[in-house]
Amino acid sequence: MAWLFGPYRMEGLIARGGMGEVHRAHDTRHDRVVALKVLSDDLAGDAEFRERFKREAHAAARLREPHVIPIHAYGEIEGRLYLDMRLVEGAHLGKIIKDGGPMSQAAAVDIISQVASALDAAHAEQLVHRDVKPSNVLISPNGFAYLVDFGIARTIAPASEITATGDTVGTLHYMAPERFGTGAVDHRVDVYSLACMLYECLTGLKPFRAENPLAVMFGHVNNAPPRPGEYAPELAKFDRVIAKGMAKNPADRFAGAGELAAAAKQAMKGESSTKRMPVVLPSAPAPKKTGRKWIAVVVAAAVLGLGALLWSQFGHSKQEPSGQPAPTTATQTSAPVKPAADLGVAKPISSPACDGKFIVIVGSAVNKANYAADVAKFLLDNPGADYLHAVSTKCSSLRAQYNGVDIYAAFYGPYADQKSACDKKTAVGKGSFVRRLDNSTSPEEVVRCL
């Protein structure tokens, strides 16, 4: 049903998001059909936001790059801020990937190159998008890509990535590590997001995948960038491009979006080495900075109400199992010798088989100095639970290490079927999660409970 909003006849809802709604509308003043974004009432009530919105919308409206959705007008009607934009018939990139899966190398690089052109133009005008993601890229029927929402995310919270209501500015799956702190960000956050999007175009997967948001945040801040070559060998040529584009330190990334796109084109053409070899990742931040980054994630998690999940599911860094600890010298007592990984807590260590059953993990100890104390607390807080040494189980479906340190996990189970495990997870709550015990499931894959 059509309704009037100032001079616009609203003809149908196109999309709804955290900042407002986008409608198909007929502009009666200029007799044209447009996409009208109407921002939420709560945003319009903030005087500082309103001023920033007008400033950034004015800057975005000046952009004349072909891959930027043109902004016809902006302003305020009936107390609500709005953006009048060109209506593009087509589908957004997120839907295209969801429906069609990974794109061809040529198609992926072409889309990324078009988006990079839009970003470089915006960066030249001192505009940082801060929400580069597939759903913000519209693809016309002829394959022309448009990047939308320029300047909108930029206006919300320049000094912080968390709003007063606890909402994140942007989308976690594509956010650069520095976005989770309180310092300033620059155009290189868009370069990072573009690299995330390239990875998703090539593989159909998001770079860091987990059930809870904290694990995704932790991955961006601490885990090595994913390698497309691990998804498909023929994509190994892009490993270095993704590694540089998603470098933790902004100074180690490509200087601009166009540089990333050019590197992707070279990789596709084989102009850079396509031999499978270890990726030399950018230098890691100094330990002190790493600590600050982790603190920033904890603070962000607290704002988001995720503090209870800290011990349960990190999305731990991808380290290869180091094997079992060296056996200790035999004691002079006649008591049975405990397994080398046993922590000596009230309950002996468990070694579940990698037989396809499921467990519910309720806590993960990753501090050598506190292994026993942490596990003892997990067991006390979760009556009937057992604990395991992830390395010793030799189940590839379990994350074995975190930052080179073995993981001990408290768990319930095993359960013969997924439903039983999920029922237990629901009963336990507290950020627990389900894992399958086998040697075919990647630790990156999560068991989803509906």
ABEGO torsion letter per residue (X at the ends): XBBBBEABBBAEBABBBAAEBBBBBBBAAAGBBBBBBBBBAAAAABAAAAAAAAAAAAAAAABABAABBBBABBEBBGGBBBBBBBBBBEBBAAAAAAAAEBBBAAAAAAAAAAAAAAAAAAAAAGBBAGABBAAABBBBAAGBBBBBGBGAAAAABAABABBAAGBBBEBAAABBAAAABABBBBAAAAAAAAAAAAAAAAAGBBABBBABAAAAAAAAAABBBBBAAAABAAAAAAAAAAAAAABABAAABBABAAAAAAAAAAAAAGABBABBBBBBBBBBBBAAAAAAAAAAAAAAAAAAGAAAAAAABAGBBBBBBAEBBBBBBBBABABBBBBAABAGBABBBBBBBBAGBBBBBABBBABAAAAAAAAAAAAAABBGBBBBBAAAAGBAABBABBGGBBBBBBBBOBBABAAAAAAAAAAAEGGBBBBBBBAABBAABBBBBX
